[in-house]
């Protein structure tokens, strides 16, 4: 492998992970961000995100000299490859705002050396590759689409052991140059055209969101029919045509990708006078799951929510991250408080200012006097708490575990009445 000199524009979850991992693979990486305080902190090894393994890789990169951080756009002049890892926030109509991408491309365009390659890793609408070429306005610079498939909480693992690397390039030789960045990885390199590469990212996330919506629908049906969602999911997952991944029911899906990408794909289709009824239904079904969980809390409590005190464990959209963007947990907390419930939330990492309710610093004090405990994020620590202590703190013994992290036998031994999605057999009168 011949190491490349790479500039990363943007140091969020994707940018920082990409920079640290490429440095780990032997490339010389300059990560650029306009936030000077963030840059200064990163150059001293202070990582601003919660992501397994990222601290170690940043420290390794800084120590080896292969990784550095800067706020100066001029650093792209030394790069053979520049990667765009910038936010593309959703607009009110469901489309994506490309202002950050456009601004960055226009800033770096006159600074790039001849034959530079500009790679888009951000999730962008189909057709952005052509816009990047227009914004570059240089015949001696090349644009490539190389979407990321990183899950928050496992981003480093996903980068270093990916299912595939997708490279969309109009020029095969340029695509091979980008592919060389990943030559040390044991994975499949998929070469395609830029338009297909951009759509693959949307299609992957939307399919996974649809699969989650389906199993959540089945959990609601189990609640009504008295079936067991664990058996249903196992029966589905054992079919090799379906597979067991993403067949675990929960309070709804969220985060920075699934909601944005699902709506973004629907918006993209509508701009070409097409509709995606399956995708649209998956999004609508997710909203129904949030409603269902909220209604179940009231049903279990056997009183109007305005009269109920609720302990909530979990605020982030999933475990092993501090990200609360589009978190189903916070959506449900907001629904409960809007209906007058008194809600106290504990989360091991989430910043209190992101939570629209009272917060506590430990799981037990959140339960003090509560009529019901609701588990909304699958943090591992929730499965190892002292349930006798939880039972002593609660005013009523009901626990609604939407993530299936609490052991039913241990809950019963502690005198708790455990309720789960799609598990009516576990309920008590």
Secondary structure by P-SEA (a helix, b strand, c coil): ccccbbbbccccaaaaaaaaaaaaaccbbbbbbccaaaaaaaaaccccccccaaaaaaaaaaaaccbbbbccccccccccbbbbbccccccccccccaaaaaaaaaaaccccccbbbbbbccccccaaaaaaaaaaccccbbbbbbbbbccccaaaaaaacccbbbbbbccaaaaaaaaaaaccccbbbbbbcaaaaaaaaaaaaaaaaaaaaaaaaaaaaaaaacccaaaaaaaaaacccccccccccccccccccaaaaaaaaaaaaaaaccccaaaaaaaaaaaaaaaaaaaaaaaaaccccccbbbbbcccccccccccccccaaaaaaaaaaaaccbbbbbbccccccccccccccccccccccccbbbbccccccccccaaaaaaaaccccccccccccccaaaaaaaccccccccccccccc
